[in-house]
Every structure is written in C-alpha cells, then in structure tokens.
C-alpha cells in the first residue's frame, strides 16, 4: 500500500505516492497561472485548479495499481479561500495573498482590534494578504455573493470537501486566516465579531494528522482510486515541508532555499510575544502536536542569485548549455576561499521581517578595482545570509534558539552556499535525501493517522534520511562575526538615502 501527498501551491499542484519506506512510487505535476482580471487582482481559477488536481491524482492512481493508495493528506498554500455551496460546488475563485484587495479592511481590523490584541490572539502580524481582510472586502463589495456561499474553504479543506468528506481545516492552515485563536485552538468569535464575519462560514477545526473519512465511491471511480482511501488532515506547506525533512523538535529549523528563502524554526514553549511582535515575527501551529513555528523570510534569496546569473552570467549560461549542466555549478565554482570584505544589503525587493520595507533598495559596499566577479558573487551570498543572521538573533532574544538546520529547495544542492551559511551562522546545516519534503510530510500525516506508523517520531525515523552535514568552520566564522557587526550598521546609516531613491 502507498501513501499519497497532495501539494497545492500558488503556481502548480503536485501529487506523489510514497511507499511505506519513503520511496516515490509515482508522481504528477500540473501548472496553472494566476487570473488577473485587472491590475492589482490575483486569483486562482478554483475550478481549473481542482481539475488539474484531479488529473494529477488520476495519473498517479494509474501508476500505483501494484501498490494502491491507502490514505492521503493535503499540504497547501495559505490564505486563498474558495466559496462553495452545500452540494459541493465551487462558486468562484480563490483570492491569492498578493491580491491588493483588503488593504482598507486590514487597516480597519487593526484600528478595531489593536495590533497587540490581534497578535496575542492569532499570532500573526496584521496585513491585507490574510484570508479575513479578503472576506471582508467580498462582504462589502459583493454582499449577495458572500451571503450565498455556504463555506469559504482554503485548499486543504476544499480538496477534502470535494473528495466527499466534511469540510475540515487543520490548525496550521487556519492560522493563516486571522480568525483563529492560537492558544484556544478554535475560531475566535472576538476577532470574527470585530471583522463582521461569521465563523460558521469556515470549516470545522481539527489538528493535523486526524482521520476525516474516506474518498467517496463516486470520486474513487472518477479518479481511478481503490475504494476506501482514507482522507487525513494535512497542513500548511511550510509546516509539512518541515515534517518531511524531519524538523519536529525544538532547536531545529527548516532552511528553505528557493526563489525566496524562508527559515522555519520549531519550538514547544511560546516565545516572548512583545519581542516577537516588535521583530515582525509570527507564531503559528506546527503540524506536530504541541509545537509551534515562525517564518523568517526574504524575497531576495535565490532570486538574487538568479539576478546575477541573468545579468552577469551570460557566458556561464552559454557554457552550461553546451555542457548540459546547471549554470549555477559553473557560477559557484572557484569562489574565494576566504570571507570577502564586501557588505551587501540584500534589499533588492520588498523585505520580510523585521523590516517589511518596500521603500528601501539594495546596496553593495566595499568595492575596489581589485574586486573580481567571483568575489562580487560571494559577497551577494554572504549578504543574504547576514540578513538571516540578524533575524535569528531576534528570534533567540525572544526565546527561540536554533541549533540545527535542515536545508531544502534548489539552493540546498549547492555545497558552496551551504558552507557559507554554516560559517556565517555558526550552525550546522544538513541536507536530506528526499527532494519533495512537503508532499512527503503530508503522506507521513496520512500514514500516522491510519496506523502505518505508530507516531510522528517513528515516521520520521523510517522515512527521513540525512544526506550530508555542513559544519561551521571556526576560522571563517570568527571573520564573519566581525563582518556581521559592520553589516548591522549599513541599513541604519543608509536608510534615508535608500528611501529617497
């Protein structure tokens, strides 16, 4: 028997069936684009996305006749909610978090509830990108449509609902709505009342890894699944990725290195809330019971490396094409062995916590006529890591310390960059053998709920294998520590100039 993980993302969906030992049995992927009916709007065509999910499930089902799927769970993006009817029909699109609607509503929530009260209840920093401000916008501008909807379901609960189960959402995804009470683990009537929203229009709440029921016989036949496939509550994509990489204990964190970088630390004891709020750091439920996570991120992680490749690495791209290798293998080869003297402020796009700055710009300090292109590139990689060193210091001051990273994403394939990170942060980074940690995490939840594994710990021990560990080198770490103290002075010194540019 195999276990299925369904990953619904912003730009595509992925379905993978895993064996009980964690091997990929079958997989399928489909892309989709955001619908932009006018400038500033961004939606997913929920009917189209659902059909592509079905197509992927069907494709995987046809490849697993020898090892049929016994249970499934969903991991998904947050925030985007789809209106549905009582008879399981999709009524409209889901509004994506970067859609500009809801800004006035977010300001109204903050005025009515207060920034501190909202954070104490929900654990998130107010912003228009969450579900609640979008629903408030719908209620104000399309009241008849809002009232006609039976439920507004996020992608985890929507998939379960369309497969034939009751609409149920787990705590980690519910956290992304702004309507969830973090400590009470229930919908907050106080927050909903202040927003003029009704929690009856949301799904039922349950922890991750709970058995919901079975895929309906009609849907099994339509998708080519065997009868009796169990449906289990999954979780938010970052949390399932953490689980799939074995990040289940305090002191561990995911270091997701893709187009943007996100560090997700795990902890049991709730941190100092005033310090977390002041640092712009959220608190949310992990998919592992009794544990929480925070998200420390920057939009110019891998994007900065891609920018360098496209602007200055055209020769390397051409060489890579001729040799049929990854251009990053050429770009990152033969970087200087020693830390550079450059200080790069990686504010090339909107920053994440603690600044959330849209007005700032990037900066490179310390260039001389002796600076070559390899030194410049390493300086970029160092600057991105200094940014996260600053955020990790803020987390530690609030009571969340990280002693071990598990690196995932495309950037985890680069030993050079991982060693730079380990040397700057002074924390080991380990890679894992699985490449699809998010879908594996969802499949693990399905396996625990149906008795394939006795516990989350047993599932991790059985399925997650560390590939390589990058230990900090004390000598460059000491040099980087000196450079970091200079880096911390860069933004305060240049802020007014950068804002005016």
Buried (B, 14 or more C-beta within 10 A) or exposed (E): BBBBBBBBBBEBBBBBBBBBEBEBBBBBBBEBEBBEEEEEBBBBBBBBBBEBBBBBBBBBBEBBEEBBBBBBBBBBBBBBBBBBEEEBEBBBBBBBBEBEBBBEBBEBBBEBBEEEBBBBBBBBBBBBBBBBBBBBBBBBEEEEEBEEBBBBBBBBBBBBBBBBBEBBBBBBBBBBBBBBBBEEBBBBEBBBEBBBBBBEBBBEBBBBBBBBBBBBEEBBEEBBBBEEBBBBBBBBBBBBBBBBBBBBBBBBBBBBBBBBBBBBBBBEEBBEBEBBBEBBBBBBBBBBEEBBBBBBBBBBBBBBBBBBBEEEBEEBBEEBEEEEEEBBBBBBEEBEEEBBBBBBBBBBBBBBBBBEBEEBBBBBBBEEEEBEEBBBBBBBBBBBBBBBBBBBEBBEBBBBBBEBBBBBBBBBBBEBBBBBBBBBBBBBBBBBEBBBBBBBBBBBBBBBBBEBBEEBBBBBEBBBEEEEEBEBBEEBBEBBBEBBEEBBEBBEEBBEEBEEE
